Amino acid sequence: MTALRKATFKHVEAELYAYPDTKKEIKRLREQIMNDTEIDENVGMGSNSVRVASRPTEQIATRLTTNKTLRNLEEISDAIESVYEQLEESQKKLIRLRYWNGRRGFSWERIALECNISERTVYNYRNMIIDAIAERVGWR
C-alpha cells in the first residue's frame, strides 16, 4: 500500500474530528427526507409517475438511497465506525481523547500519558487508523 497523500491524510483527520457532527447531520437528513411530503412526479417514468407517487414508502426508500449527500456522509461514517470497532481499547481511547473530546482534544503527549504508551506509539496508532479509514472509503 502506498502512503497517503498529505491532503488525504488531513481530510481523513478532519472527518474524524467532524464524526459526531456527521452523525447528527445524517440523522437530520434522514428525518428531512422521510418527512418531506413534497411528491416529485417528474421521475422519468411517464405514465408510471402516478403509480410511484401512490407508494409513499417506496418513494421515501428511493429518496433515502439516492440522496448523494446522505450516501457520502454514511459512507464516511460507516468507515470510521468499522475501523473503530476493530481497534484495541488504547487505540479507541486515542480516538475519543483526540478527536471526539470536543473542540479541545488532548495533545498527543497527554494522550500518551493517558494511554500509558509512548508518544511514538501514539503517532503510529494515529497513522494506522487514518490509513485504515482512507482505505475503507477508497481514498488515496
N, C-alpha and C positions, 0 to 999 in steps of 0.2 A: 504494500500500500504506500502511495506517495504521500508526502507531507501536505497538510492543508495549506492553502494559500492564507496569507495573513488576514485578508479581508474576510474570508470564510470563517476563520477562527474567531475573529471579533464578532461576526454575525451570530454564530452559534452561542457565543458567550452572552451577547445581547438577548438572545431568545431565552437563555437560562434565567437571566435577570427578570425578563418580562413574563415568565411562565405563570405566576399567579394571576397576573392581569389577563394573560391569554386565556386561561381557564374561565375567567369571568366573561370575557368577550365571546367565547364560544357559547356559553350558556345564554348570554343576551341575544346573540344572533339566532340561535336555535328557537328561542321563545318568540322572537320577532317573526321568524319565518313561519312558525307554527300558528301564530295568532294573526297573521296577515290574511284578512278576509278578501282582499282585492283579488279577483279572478282574472288571470291572463287568458283571454280567449284566443289570442293570436299565437298559438303554439305550433303552428306549421302543419296542422293535421287536417285542414279543410273542414269538411262536414263533421269530422270526429271531435271537433273542439267542444261541442255541446256535451258529448259523452264524457270527455275528460273533466269538464267543469262540474259535472254532476257527481263526481267521485272525489270529494274533498280530501279523504285520507290519502289516496294515491297522489293527488296533486301536492299535498304537503310533503309526502315522501320524496317526490320528484324534486321539489324545490330544495329540500334538505340535501339531497345527494348532488345536485347540480350547482349549488352556490359555491363559486370558486373561492371566495374569501373564507368561508366556513371550512371547506376542504383543506385549504392550505394551513389554517390555524390548527385543525385537528391533526394533520399530518405531523406538524412540528411538535404539538403537544404529545401525541402518541409516541413519537421517537424519544422524547425526553422521559416520559413515563416508563417506556420499555427499558431504556438503558438504566434508569434509576432503580428499577426493581431488581436488576441483576447485580447491583453493586454490593460490596461489603458494607457493614454498618459504619465504619470510619469514613468511607467514601460518600455515603449518604449524608453523614454529618457535615462533611466538607461542603456539599451542595447546599444544604439547609443554612449553614452558617454564612457562607459567602454570597450566595445568590438569592436565597429566599428569606433572608433576615431583614426585610425592609430595605430602605434605601441606604442603610448604613451597614452593609455586610462587613463581617470581620476581616481584618487584614490576614494575609497569608501566614504571617508569623504567629498571630493569635490562633488561627485555625490549627497550625502545627502543634501548639501547646494544648489546645482543647482536645485534639485527637490523639495526643501523645505519640506523634510521629515527627520525623524530620521535615524541615522546610522543603528539601529536595523531593521527598516523597509526596508532599502536598502538590508540588508543581507537576510531578509525574502523574499523579492521580488526575489532576485537572486536565492535562493534555490527553490522557487516555479517555476520559469521559467525553471531552469535546470531540475527539476523533470518532468515538463510537456514535455519538448523536449525528454528526455530519454524515457518517457512512449510512446510518439508518435512513436519513432523509434523502440521501443521494447527492449531497453537495461535495464539492472537491476544492 
